[in-house]
Structure formats: structure tokens, C-alpha cells
Amino acid sequence: MQSDRASLTIIDLISEQHAVLRKATEDVWAKTEDVHFSHTDFYLISKIAQKDLSISQAAEMIKISRQAMHKAAAKLKERGFIEYRHLPGNQRDKHMYLTEAGTECARKYERIKINLENRIKTAVGEKSFSLLKEILGRNLV
């Protein structure tokens, strides 16, 4: 298995690790919480927790169509995790905000990610972890 990875490009390695890490966080969520979220739901809730977004902004950020984002947001709104508001002076764009339930889910999901991050830090060491995080935080392309 290790020799198979040696032939992969860094793009493929990052992609594989992303899939593994995303699945690990979602598996922990599924074992500890009664609420089911799709991959897109988790991503959207995490992004809204960082910054209130319009549907267009979120669609662009998550790299899905505006129509698909509208559908995902509508489901989260129906379930009580987000709400829409118009910005003062802008009745055209609806911005998404987390409800109390959405905020609580975002906090729980963030804790799961931090716990996984700490496991990675322990596995690779503090120095390597800090370097990796610094490199991945750069605008490389």
C-alpha cells in the first residue's frame, strides 16, 4: 500500500487524505448525534458559522450550482438549522444565518474536527503539524 502512495501526486495524496478525514469526522458525528447531515450540509453549516453568507456566495465557495445550494439551504431551513434575512438596503439577496440549533451543531462539529486535528498533531508531531497547517493555509495556486 505504501508503494502505491509513493507514485501519487501531491494533489492525489491531499484528495485521498481529505476524503479519509471528512469521513472520520462524519463517522464520529453519526456515532454521537441523532441528527443526520449530508456532506454539503456539514460544509454549509461550517461556512455559515464562520461568516453569514448569501446563497450565491455559498454556492461559489462550495463549488455547487446556485440551484443546488438553494435546495440544500431550504432543507436546513425547514429543519430549523438556518434562517434567511435580508441585509439592510438589499432586499434582493438573502443571507443565511445559523439558528440556535444550527449554532449548537456547528460547535459540536467543530469539536469533533479539533479532536481529530489533535490526533493528527500527536501522530506527526507539533513541529510537522504546524508546518503542514502553515503550508496548507497558503494560497498555492
Residue frames as a rotation matrix with the C-alpha (Angstrom) as fourth column:
MET 1
0.567 0.824 0.000 0.00
0.824 -0.567 0.000 0.00
0.000 0.000 -1.000 0.00
GLN 2
0.409 -0.492 -0.768 2.80
0.184 -0.780 0.598 2.41
-0.894 -0.386 -0.229 0.86
SER 3
-0.656 -0.704 0.271 4.44
0.387 -0.006 0.922 1.84
-0.648 0.710 0.276 -2.54
ASP 4
-0.059 0.729 0.682 1.13
0.988 -0.057 0.146 2.68
0.145 0.682 -0.717 -4.24
ARG 5
0.803 0.384 -0.456 1.09
0.502 -0.848 0.171 6.02
-0.321 -0.366 -0.874 -2.46
ALA 6
-0.085 -0.932 -0.352 4.68
0.338 -0.359 0.870 6.79
-0.937 -0.045 0.346 -3.46
SER 7
-0.699 -0.185 0.691 3.55
0.704 -0.009 0.710 7.09
-0.126 0.983 0.137 -7.08
LEU 8
0.368 0.927 0.070 0.71
0.930 -0.367 -0.034 9.51
-0.005 0.078 -0.997 -6.31
THR 9
-0.311 -0.368 0.876 0.94
0.386 -0.891 -0.238 13.22
0.868 0.264 0.420 -6.98
ILE 10
-0.976 -0.057 -0.208 0.54
0.214 -0.391 -0.895 15.61
-0.031 -0.919 0.394 -4.09
ILE 11
-0.530 0.847 -0.037 -2.89
-0.808 -0.490 0.328 16.51
0.260 0.204 0.944 -5.48
ASP 12
0.084 0.544 -0.835 -3.96
-0.214 0.828 0.518 12.86
0.973 0.135 0.186 -5.22
LEU 13
-0.586 -0.372 -0.720 -2.47
0.583 0.425 -0.693 12.48
0.564 -0.825 -0.032 -1.74
ILE 14
-0.959 0.274 0.076 -4.27
-0.265 -0.764 -0.588 15.57
-0.103 -0.584 0.805 -0.46
SER 15
-0.244 0.919 -0.310 -7.50
-0.819 -0.024 0.573 14.41
0.519 0.394 0.759 -2.08
GLU 16
-0.061 0.168 -0.984 -7.25
0.185 0.971 0.154 10.95
0.981 -0.173 -0.090 -0.52
GLN 17
-0.814 -0.296 -0.501 -6.45
0.532 -0.031 -0.846 12.35
0.235 -0.955 0.182 2.91
HIS 18
-0.786 0.598 0.159 -9.31
-0.611 -0.789 -0.055 14.84
0.092 -0.141 0.986 2.62
ALA 19
0.014 0.824 -0.566 -11.75
-0.523 0.488 0.699 12.01
0.852 0.286 0.438 1.92
VAL 20
-0.248 -0.193 -0.949 -10.42
0.561 0.770 -0.303 9.99
0.790 -0.608 -0.082 4.88
LEU 21
-0.963 -0.186 -0.197 -10.57
0.267 -0.544 -0.796 12.96
0.041 -0.818 0.573 7.27
ARG 22
-0.569 0.819 0.065 -14.02
-0.760 -0.555 0.339 14.06
0.314 0.143 0.939 6.14
LYS 23
0.111 0.597 -0.795 -15.36
-0.156 0.800 0.579 10.51
0.982 0.060 0.181 6.58
ALA 24
-0.542 -0.385 -0.747 -13.74
0.635 0.395 -0.664 10.24
0.551 -0.834 0.031 10.01
THR 25
-0.975 0.206 0.085 -15.43
-0.217 -0.790 -0.573 13.44
-0.051 -0.577 0.815 11.22
GLU 26
-0.238 0.946 -0.222 -18.79
-0.844 -0.088 0.530 12.41
0.481 0.314 0.818 9.79
ASP 27
-0.090 0.140 -0.986 -18.46
0.179 0.976 0.123 8.92
0.980 -0.166 -0.113 11.34
VAL 28
-0.882 -0.232 -0.411 -17.84
0.442 -0.102 -0.891 10.42
0.165 -0.967 0.192 14.80
TRP 29
-0.736 0.672 0.079 -20.86
-0.676 -0.734 -0.057 12.67
0.020 -0.096 0.995 14.31
ALA 30
-0.061 0.760 -0.647 -23.04
-0.567 0.507 0.650 9.71
0.822 0.406 0.400 13.29
LYS 31
-0.307 -0.134 -0.942 -21.99
0.500 0.820 -0.280 7.76
0.810 -0.557 -0.184 16.40
THR 32
-0.825 -0.163 -0.542 -22.59
0.563 -0.328 -0.758 10.62
-0.054 -0.931 0.362 18.84
GLU 33
-0.754 0.544 -0.368 -25.51
-0.456 -0.837 -0.304 12.60
-0.473 -0.062 0.879 17.41
ASP 34
-0.258 0.778 0.573 -29.06
0.460 0.620 -0.635 11.76
-0.850 0.099 -0.518 16.37
VAL 35
0.584 0.459 -0.669 -29.24
-0.266 -0.671 -0.692 14.39
-0.766 0.583 -0.270 13.64
HIS 36
0.131 -0.515 0.847 -28.18
0.804 0.555 0.213 13.35
-0.580 0.653 0.487 10.13
PHE 37
0.490 -0.068 -0.869 -26.43
-0.403 -0.902 -0.156 15.80
-0.773 0.427 -0.470 7.82
SER 38
0.885 -0.265 0.383 -25.13
0.465 0.444 -0.766 15.34
0.033 0.856 0.516 4.29
HIS 39
-0.113 -0.994 -0.008 -21.58
0.978 -0.113 0.175 16.28
-0.175 0.012 0.984 3.36
THR 40
-0.370 0.045 0.928 -22.90
0.492 -0.837 0.237 19.52
0.788 0.545 0.288 1.85
ASP 41
0.720 0.689 0.087 -24.93
0.247 -0.371 0.895 20.27
0.649 -0.623 -0.437 5.00
PHE 42
0.555 -0.594 -0.583 -21.82
0.766 0.091 0.637 19.95
-0.325 -0.799 0.505 7.19
TYR 43
-0.453 -0.787 0.419 -19.81
0.889 -0.432 0.148 22.14
0.064 0.440 0.896 4.85
LEU 44
-0.087 0.510 0.856 -22.52
0.351 -0.788 0.505 24.79
0.932 0.344 -0.111 4.64
ILE 45
0.877 0.411 -0.250 -23.10
0.350 -0.188 0.918 24.90
0.330 -0.892 -0.309 8.40
SER 46
0.219 -0.889 -0.401 -19.35
0.895 0.019 0.446 25.21
-0.388 -0.457 0.800 8.97
LYS 47
-0.561 -0.441 0.700 -19.05
0.741 -0.645 0.186 28.05
0.370 0.623 0.689 6.47
ILE 48
0.284 0.739 0.611 -22.06
0.221 -0.671 0.708 29.96
0.933 -0.066 -0.354 7.84
ALA 49
0.763 -0.060 -0.643 -20.63
0.646 0.055 0.761 29.58
-0.011 -0.997 0.080 11.35
GLN 50
-0.293 -0.950 -0.112 -17.55
0.911 -0.312 0.270 31.45
-0.291 -0.023 0.956 10.15
LYS 51
-0.897 -0.006 -0.441 -19.44
-0.116 -0.962 0.249 34.16
-0.426 0.275 0.862 8.26
ASP 52
0.131 0.988 0.085 -23.05
0.100 0.072 -0.992 34.83
-0.986 0.138 -0.090 7.24
LEU 53
-0.870 -0.488 0.076 -23.34
0.061 0.047 0.997 34.13
-0.490 0.872 -0.011 3.52
SER 54
0.030 0.837 -0.546 -25.76
-0.899 -0.216 -0.381 34.69
-0.437 0.502 0.746 0.68
ILE 55
0.665 0.264 0.698 -26.84
0.004 0.934 -0.358 31.64
-0.747 0.241 0.620 -1.29
SER 56
0.938 -0.343 -0.049 -24.74
-0.089 -0.101 -0.991 32.84
0.335 0.934 -0.125 -4.25
GLN 57
0.202 -0.907 0.369 -21.64
-0.937 -0.289 -0.197 33.29
0.286 -0.305 -0.908 -2.09
ALA 58
0.106 -0.108 0.988 -22.08
-0.634 0.758 0.151 29.86
-0.766 -0.643 0.012 -0.51
ALA 59
0.903 0.271 0.334 -22.64
0.073 0.668 -0.741 28.17
-0.424 0.693 0.583 -3.88
GLU 60
0.715 -0.696 -0.075 -19.45
-0.393 -0.310 -0.866 29.73
0.579 0.648 -0.495 -5.24
MET 61
0.034 -0.724 0.689 -17.48
-0.999 -0.036 0.012 28.82
0.016 -0.689 -0.724 -2.11
ILE 62
0.085 0.091 0.992 -18.67
-0.442 0.896 -0.045 25.22
-0.893 -0.434 0.117 -2.01
LYS 63
-0.760 -0.430 -0.487 -18.44
-0.585 0.126 0.801 24.84
-0.283 0.894 -0.347 -5.80
ILE 64
-0.576 0.674 0.463 -22.01
0.702 0.698 -0.144 23.76
-0.420 0.242 -0.875 -6.46
SER 65
-0.540 0.427 0.725 -24.74
0.511 -0.519 0.685 25.37
0.669 0.740 0.062 -8.54
ARG 66
-0.850 0.303 0.430 -26.85
-0.482 -0.775 -0.408 28.14
0.210 -0.555 0.805 -7.07
GLN 67
0.132 0.949 -0.286 -29.90
-0.721 0.290 0.629 25.91
0.680 0.123 0.723 -7.55
ALA 68
0.124 -0.166 -0.978 -28.28
0.390 0.915 -0.106 23.03
0.912 -0.368 0.179 -5.62
MET 69
-0.880 -0.466 -0.090 -27.26
0.286 -0.370 -0.884 25.44
0.379 -0.804 0.459 -2.86
HIS 70
-0.501 0.777 0.381 -30.77
-0.779 -0.596 0.192 26.85
0.376 -0.201 0.905 -2.66
LYS 71
0.371 0.635 -0.678 -32.14
-0.302 0.773 0.558 23.30
0.878 -0.002 0.478 -2.29
ALA 72
-0.243 -0.559 -0.792 -29.59
0.624 0.536 -0.569 22.40
0.743 -0.633 0.219 0.44
ALA 73
-0.960 -0.121 0.251 -30.26
-0.074 -0.758 -0.648 25.66
0.268 -0.641 0.719 2.31
ALA 74
-0.167 0.979 0.116 -34.03
-0.771 -0.203 0.603 25.20
0.614 0.011 0.789 2.05
LYS 75
0.318 0.238 -0.918 -33.74
0.210 0.926 0.313 21.75
0.925 -0.292 0.244 3.67
LEU 76
-0.612 -0.611 -0.502 -31.60
0.647 -0.022 -0.762 23.14
0.454 -0.792 0.409 6.50
LYS 77
-0.811 0.402 0.424 -34.10
-0.487 -0.867 -0.109 25.99
0.324 -0.295 0.899 6.99
GLU 78
0.154 0.926 -0.345 -37.01
-0.520 0.373 0.768 23.55
0.840 0.061 0.539 7.04
ARG 79
0.230 -0.160 -0.960 -35.20
0.577 0.817 0.002 21.51
0.784 -0.555 0.280 9.70
GLY 80
0.955 0.296 -0.017 -34.59
0.201 -0.606 0.770 24.64
0.217 -0.738 -0.638 11.80
PHE 81
0.333 -0.911 -0.243 -30.80
0.873 0.201 0.445 24.95
-0.356 -0.360 0.862 11.46
ILE 82
-0.835 -0.545 0.075 -30.59
0.534 -0.772 0.344 28.14
-0.130 0.328 0.936 9.38
GLU 83
0.365 0.895 -0.257 -32.75
0.655 -0.443 -0.612 31.16
-0.662 0.055 -0.748 8.69
TYR 84
-0.227 -0.356 0.906 -32.71
0.910 -0.410 0.066 33.80
0.348 0.840 0.417 5.98
ARG 85
0.348 0.309 -0.885 -32.51
0.533 -0.842 -0.085 37.55
-0.771 -0.442 -0.458 6.42
HIS 86
0.585 -0.174 0.792 -32.12
0.661 -0.464 -0.590 40.42
0.470 0.869 -0.157 4.04
LEU 87
-0.465 -0.776 -0.427 -29.31
0.880 -0.457 -0.128 42.86
-0.096 -0.436 0.895 4.65
PRO 88
0.245 0.537 -0.807 -30.42
0.415 -0.810 -0.414 46.44
-0.876 -0.233 -0.421 5.30
GLY 89
0.116 -0.132 -0.984 -30.80
-0.639 -0.769 0.028 48.18
-0.760 0.626 -0.174 1.96
ASN 90
-0.720 -0.353 -0.597 -30.59
-0.687 0.482 0.544 44.92
0.095 0.802 -0.590 -0.02
GLN 91
0.083 0.858 0.507 -33.90
-0.739 0.394 -0.546 43.15
-0.669 -0.329 0.667 -0.49
ARG 92
0.436 0.045 -0.899 -32.55
-0.828 0.412 -0.381 41.04
0.353 0.910 0.217 -3.35
ASP 93
-0.272 -0.668 -0.693 -30.00
-0.265 0.744 -0.613 38.78
0.925 0.016 -0.379 -1.66
LYS 94
0.860 0.476 0.183 -30.99
-0.345 0.279 0.896 36.54
0.376 -0.834 0.405 1.23
HIS 95
-0.293 -0.949 0.112 -28.23
-0.710 0.138 -0.691 35.87
0.640 -0.282 -0.715 3.73
MET 96
0.461 0.382 -0.801 -28.14
0.132 0.863 0.488 32.65
0.878 -0.330 0.347 5.71
TYR 97
-0.216 -0.435 0.874 -27.67
-0.856 -0.346 -0.384 32.69
0.470 -0.831 -0.298 9.47
LEU 98
-0.661 -0.030 -0.750 -27.44
0.221 0.947 -0.233 29.80
0.717 -0.320 -0.619 11.89
THR 99
0.493 0.805 0.330 -30.29
-0.321 -0.184 0.929 29.35
0.809 -0.564 0.168 14.33
GLU 100
0.237 -0.367 0.899 -29.57
-0.964 0.028 0.266 28.35
-0.123 -0.930 -0.347 17.91
ALA 101
0.760 0.092 0.644 -29.85
-0.108 0.994 -0.015 24.69
-0.641 -0.059 0.765 16.86
GLY 102
0.878 -0.454 0.152 -27.55
0.237 0.137 -0.962 25.30
0.415 0.881 0.228 13.89
THR 103
0.336 -0.761 0.555 -25.02
-0.737 -0.580 -0.349 27.08
0.587 -0.292 -0.755 16.08
GLU 104
0.392 -0.141 0.909 -25.01
-0.748 0.527 0.404 24.16
-0.536 -0.838 0.101 18.52
CYS 105
0.904 -0.064 0.422 -24.44
0.267 0.856 -0.442 21.69
-0.333 0.513 0.791 15.69
ALA 106
0.693 -0.686 0.222 -21.61
-0.089 -0.387 -0.918 23.83
0.715 0.616 -0.329 14.33
ARG 107
0.269 -0.582 0.768 -19.97
-0.954 -0.273 0.127 23.88
0.135 -0.766 -0.628 17.79
LYS 108
0.578 0.007 0.816 -20.25
-0.348 0.907 0.239 20.12
-0.738 -0.422 0.527 18.17
TYR 109
0.932 -0.221 0.286 -18.88
0.359 0.470 -0.806 19.51
0.044 0.854 0.518 14.67
GLU 110
0.538 -0.763 0.358 -16.00
-0.486 -0.628 -0.608 21.91
0.689 0.153 -0.709 15.32
ARG 111
0.317 -0.392 0.864 -15.11
-0.878 0.223 0.424 20.00
-0.359 -0.893 -0.273 18.50
ILE 112
0.806 -0.009 0.591 -15.03
0.153 0.969 -0.194 16.76
-0.571 0.247 0.783 16.51
LYS 113
0.819 -0.515 0.253 -12.68
0.213 -0.136 -0.967 18.36
0.533 0.846 -0.002 13.98
ILE 114
0.379 -0.692 0.615 -10.44
-0.826 -0.553 -0.114 19.76
0.418 -0.464 -0.781 16.73
ASN 115
0.512 -0.155 0.845 -10.23
-0.531 0.716 0.454 16.33
-0.675 -0.681 0.285 18.39
LEU 116
0.864 -0.193 0.466 -9.24
0.456 0.693 -0.558 14.75
-0.215 0.694 0.687 15.08
GLU 117
0.686 -0.628 0.367 -6.75
-0.190 -0.642 -0.743 17.55
0.703 0.439 -0.560 14.48
ASN 118
0.395 -0.529 0.751 -5.19
-0.913 -0.136 0.384 16.83
-0.101 -0.838 -0.537 17.88
ARG 119
0.702 -0.125 0.701 -4.84
0.038 0.990 0.138 13.15
-0.711 -0.070 0.700 16.96
ILE 120
0.831 -0.414 0.372 -3.03
0.425 0.042 -0.904 14.17
0.359 0.909 0.211 13.78
LYS 121
0.558 -0.622 0.550 -0.79
-0.636 -0.746 -0.198 16.54
0.533 -0.239 -0.812 15.75
THR 122
0.484 -0.337 0.808 0.13
-0.641 0.492 0.589 13.71
-0.596 -0.803 0.022 18.12
ALA 123
0.797 -0.107 0.594 0.82
0.357 0.878 -0.320 11.35
-0.487 0.467 0.738 15.20
VAL 124
0.629 -0.538 0.561 3.09
0.588 -0.142 -0.796 13.70
0.508 0.831 0.227 13.21
GLY 125
-0.272 -0.717 -0.643 4.50
0.953 -0.291 -0.078 15.91
-0.131 -0.634 0.762 15.98
GLU 126
0.420 0.480 -0.770 3.89
0.529 -0.819 -0.223 19.55
-0.738 -0.314 -0.598 16.83
LYS 127
-0.328 -0.656 -0.680 6.55
-0.203 -0.654 0.729 20.95
-0.923 0.377 0.081 14.51
SER 128
-0.946 -0.004 0.326 5.44
0.297 0.398 0.868 18.97
-0.133 0.917 -0.375 11.44
PHE 129
-0.063 0.998 0.003 1.81
0.980 0.063 -0.187 19.72
-0.187 -0.009 -0.982 12.21
SER 130
0.294 0.132 -0.947 2.45
0.240 -0.969 -0.061 23.46
-0.925 -0.210 -0.316 12.44
LEU 131
-0.694 -0.615 -0.375 4.41
-0.252 -0.280 0.926 23.42
-0.675 0.737 0.040 9.18
LEU 132
-0.764 0.471 0.441 1.70
0.645 0.571 0.508 21.43
-0.013 0.672 -0.740 7.40
LYS 133
0.240 0.907 -0.346 -1.01
0.873 -0.357 -0.332 23.78
-0.425 -0.222 -0.878 8.61
GLU 134
0.025 -0.323 -0.946 1.02
-0.081 -0.944 0.320 26.82
-0.996 0.069 -0.049 7.58
ILE 135
-0.914 -0.406 0.007 1.67
-0.051 0.131 0.990 25.39
-0.403 0.904 -0.141 4.10
LEU 136
-0.535 0.774 0.339 -1.95
0.843 0.460 0.279 24.38
0.060 0.435 -0.899 3.55
GLY 137
0.270 0.634 -0.725 -3.07
0.674 -0.662 -0.328 27.84
-0.688 -0.400 -0.606 4.66
ARG 138
-0.570 -0.562 -0.599 -1.13
-0.063 -0.697 0.714 29.49
-0.819 0.445 0.362 1.85
ASN 139
0.690 0.655 -0.309 -2.63
-0.340 -0.085 -0.937 30.44
-0.639 0.751 0.164 -1.49
LEU 140
-0.099 -0.859 0.503 -0.55
0.046 0.501 0.864 27.99
-0.994 0.108 -0.010 -3.52
VAL 141
-0.345 0.018 0.939 -2.08
0.889 0.326 0.320 28.28
-0.300 0.945 -0.129 -6.97
